Amino acid sequence: MQLNLTKPLAFFDLETTGINVSKDRIVELSVLKVMPDGTEIKKTWLINPTIPIPEKVTKIHGISDKDVKDKPTFKDLASEILDFFGEADLVGYNSNKFDIPLLVEEFLRAECDFDVKNRRFIDGQVIFFKKEPRTLSAAYEFYCGKKLENAHSAEADVFATYEVLKAQIERYDDLKNDVTQLSKFSSQSRNADFAGMIIFNEDGVETFNFGKHKGKTVREVLEKEPGYYSWIMGADFPLYTKKILTPIYMEVQQKRKETAKKQRELNKTQKEKENKNLSEEELKNLLSQKFKVK
């Protein structure tokens, strides 16, 4: 079947140095971009993560420090990767929780603006877990009737995810061949950031989801304790979490400045009024003294 697309859909997979979004790095990125007319374009990059790849991780995906030592870094490739993604919506397997957050972190480290607000995300794992809780290999066998060869190879996983998604749409009547509907079905939470540190409450307001201020709105906390922002910015939080937090902090600070400015203007007006009244009293006294002299 051909997917019903209005813009490109990028199936992608990462192999990394580990699973810590804020600390680990990408060592391989594979993208299969499916165009609205069904054309498929693929691209795979081996990437020097600039940090060691743990031996236990190499045993999983087969990529060692030796394999990537002479490869370009993500920062070197950022513009090329960004151009390849273009405006495409994103599809992956467990991508909403891991691949997308880590990809965004890498772009932020490279000082490259990767727009996520205007992209829709489809997570094949979320659909799978809601329908048939298994791994990607099991999903591939269950939906496509084939064994997944070279599992944990980015390119093999990316093609498997592509085939699984098409098979899921064909299998379930309530899944439409529509990216918007699939994206909504893939969403499991109302995170404001990818890490779930900041979520939207029932009123759609950004709210802290960790620590001593869990359950309190971000604005409420930053208004009462602006130093909390500095602590987060200096701590080991994902860059995207900090990016989400910063405009809210700036808005609170701007409101604080405007309030202070209004108070200063009010104080100035009051003082001018007091000075004016005092001058009138002095004038009356002078006139009174002058009249007595006459």
Secondary structure, DSSP 4 states (H G I P E B T S, - for coil): -----SS-EEEEEEEES-S-TTT--EEEEEEEEEPTTS-EEEEEEE-B-SSPPPHHHHHHH---HHHHTTSPBHHHHHHHHHHHHTT-EEEESSIIIIIHHHHHHHHHHTT-----TT--EEEHHHHHHHHS---HHHHHHHHHSS--TTTT-HHHHHHHHHHHHHHHHHH-TTS-S-HHHHHHHH--S-BSSTTSSEEE-TTS-EEE-SGGGTTSBHHHHHHH-THHHHHHHHSS--HHHHHHHHHHHHHHHHHHHHHHHHHHHHHHHHHHHHHHHHHHHHHHHHHHHHHHH-
